[in-house]
Amino acid sequence: MGAQNGKDLLIKLDMTGSGQFETIAGLRASRISFNAESVDVTSLESQGGWRELLGGAGVKSASISGSGVFKDETTDERARQIFFDSETPGFQVIIPDFGVVEGAFQVTSIEYAGSHNGEATYELSMASAGVLSFTAL
């Protein structure tokens, strides 16, 4: 994968629960990370004292975060309502020239900020809440 334009990494939110995904408006920065816990099965019998990990075990998770400015009342309101209702709707993350990650996420944090001589900003953090799928582009 060659160099990519950062603005092409998009976070989309299922607006109605029917698969109608819409880009969260106003984002200036976005990020997705994947994690897999390891399960250590090292014992006194481990060859040479090297750590051994149990393949296929452990919890997999993903997190999405983004920050930006208020641009669209509809997606702002939907994200806020998801947080207060503890919903786990579908999200899509478009990774340019790579693929689309899709699945349920919970909004774990919303932060609002602003200064007297600047725009109001927000930051969102989301945690995976089920199985994720990947579709190559």
C-alpha positions in Angstrom: 0.0 0.0 0.0 1.5 3.3 -1.1 1.1 6.7 0.5 -2.5 7.7 1.1 -4.4 10.9 1.8 -5.4 11.0 5.5 -8.7 12.6 4.8 -9.7 9.4 2.9 -9.8 7.3 6.1 -13.5 7.6 6.9 -15.6 6.6 9.8 -19.2 5.9 8.9 -22.1 5.4 11.2 -25.3 3.4 10.6 -27.8 6.2 11.0 -31.0 4.1 11.2 -30.1 0.5 12.0 -30.9 -0.5 8.4 -27.4 -0.3 7.0 -27.7 3.3 5.9 -24.1 4.4 6.6 -23.2 8.0 6.7 -19.7 9.6 7.2 -19.5 11.3 10.6 -19.3 14.9 9.6 -16.5 17.4 10.5 -13.8 14.8 11.4 -10.3 16.2 11.0 -8.5 13.2 12.3 -9.5 9.5 12.6 -7.8 6.3 13.7 -8.5 2.6 14.0 -6.4 0.2 16.0 -6.7 -3.6 16.4 -5.6 -5.5 19.4 -5.2 -9.2 20.3 -4.5 -10.3 23.9 -1.9 -13.1 24.2 -2.3 -16.1 26.4 1.0 -17.1 28.0 1.3 -20.9 28.4 5.0 -20.9 29.3 6.0 -23.6 31.8 9.1 -25.1 33.3 9.2 -27.4 30.3 9.2 -24.6 27.7 12.2 -25.2 25.4 15.2 -23.0 26.3 13.0 -21.0 28.8 11.4 -19.2 25.9 7.9 -17.8 26.3 5.1 -19.8 24.6 1.8 -18.3 23.5 -1.4 -20.2 22.8 -2.4 -19.5 19.2 -6.1 -18.7 18.6 -6.7 -17.8 22.2 -7.2 -14.4 23.8 -9.7 -11.6 23.2 -9.5 -9.6 20.0 -10.7 -6.0 20.0 -10.6 -2.8 17.9 -11.0 0.8 18.8 -11.9 3.8 16.7 -11.3 7.4 17.5 -11.8 10.7 15.8 -11.8 14.4 16.4 -13.2 17.3 14.5 -15.6 20.2 14.4 -19.3 20.4 14.3 -20.6 20.4 10.7 -23.7 18.3 10.5 -26.5 18.3 13.1 -27.7 14.9 12.1 -24.6 12.8 12.7 -23.7 14.9 15.7 -27.0 14.2 17.3 -26.9 10.5 16.4 -23.4 10.0 17.9 -24.5 11.8 21.1 -27.7 9.7 21.4 -25.7 6.4 20.8 -23.6 7.3 23.8 -26.5 8.2 26.2 -28.5 5.2 25.1 -25.5 2.8 25.3 -26.3 1.5 21.8 -23.9 -0.6 19.8 -24.8 0.3 16.2 -22.9 -0.6 13.1 -19.9 1.4 12.0 -17.7 1.2 8.9 -14.1 2.3 8.7 -12.9 2.9 5.1 -9.2 2.4 4.9 -8.1 3.8 1.5 -6.7 1.3 -1.0 -6.9 -1.4 1.7 -10.5 -2.2 2.7 -13.5 -1.7 4.8 -13.9 -2.8 8.4 -17.4 -3.2 9.6 -19.1 -4.1 12.8 -20.8 -3.0 16.0 -19.1 -0.5 18.2 -20.0 1.3 21.4 -19.2 5.0 21.9 -17.1 5.0 25.0 -16.2 8.6 25.2 -17.4 12.0 23.8 -15.5 15.1 24.7 -16.4 18.6 23.7 -14.0 21.6 23.8 -13.9 25.2 22.6 -12.0 28.4 23.2 -13.3 31.9 23.1 -11.5 32.7 19.8 -11.9 29.3 18.0 -14.4 26.7 16.9 -16.1 24.2 19.1 -14.5 20.7 18.7 -15.3 17.2 19.7 -13.5 13.9 20.2 -15.1 10.4 20.0 -13.8 7.1 21.1 -15.4 3.8 20.3 -14.8 0.2 21.3 -15.7 -2.9 19.3 -18.8 -4.7 20.6 -18.8 -7.9 18.5 -17.3 -9.6 15.5 -15.8 -7.4 12.8 -15.7 -8.1 9.1 -13.1 -7.0 6.6 -13.7 -6.5 2.9 -10.7 -5.8 0.7 -11.1 -2.9 -1.8 
